[in-house]
Amino acid sequence: MTDSSGNDRPRVPPGQVVTSKFPVMTANAPQPMPLEEWRLSIDGRVRNPVTFNWRTFNELPKSEFVVDIHCVTSWSKLDTKWVGVDLDVLFDMAEPLDDAPYVIAKAERDYSANLRLRDLRGGGKAFVATHFDGAPLTRDHGGPARLVAPALYFWKSAKWLTGLTLSEYDYKGFWERLG
């Protein structure tokens, strides 16, 4: 069985167990934040840094995504249903510079995930989700907005997203800094 994107790789990576549950895995869970205080910035090595508040973010075009997700703790959840903004929309607005192949996803409580831009761009490869399974994203699962990068293990899909910084350097994320 191939993955839901039509790639030749197995849909469920070796050693993973498919679950119908959506486990809550959290490092540094923050306190609830009023939506009026939430911000998402796209900055760093871009031509046009942008910052959204909750209202302006929700004015962006949204898409539905049905993807498989996998956690390094060995669970996989298939055909998950999300609504959010494709990262291509955000990056097209910010215009990454050619010398910026890396992205650091920043989240509340000093959490971060380092990613390659090429893993995030290209028609639904990654998105900022606001809804899961037909309902607003709960705080436990990263609400009000989280990054979802389905081709990567879920620890790269930062919960409580507050920013995406493009860089010429591959800075270490939260887990990499811990060794």
C-alpha angles and dihedrals in degrees: 000000000000126000122273093260092063095252119146094240119104114273091228114041118232113280095019124126119213114233133186090207125083103227118211111231114175141171117191098356108207128218117262114281124210110245088235088067098046118110134176119199130189107199147131117075096015133117094225117030111204135192125194131196119205094271096048092043091054091052089065118097112274128207136193117241128193109192143152116244128201131194127207087231084073104259126122128191116198130212096008114181121223140167120208149111118296110238088231088069092053095043092047088057094046096040105214115227119243091248093060110087094150136068129197112204109211125203140174119292094030095291116151140170125203117219141166115250090226089061090056104043130073121074109316099343090131138359145177104251125210098168135043125192093349098311135088111276110267122232090246089060096044104278142199086036136346137177115250118195102170097186089061128061111274096253085077090057097085117214121220091024117203104163152002114213118192117213145174087226132067099233117193117259127219097283095039090054088054090054 
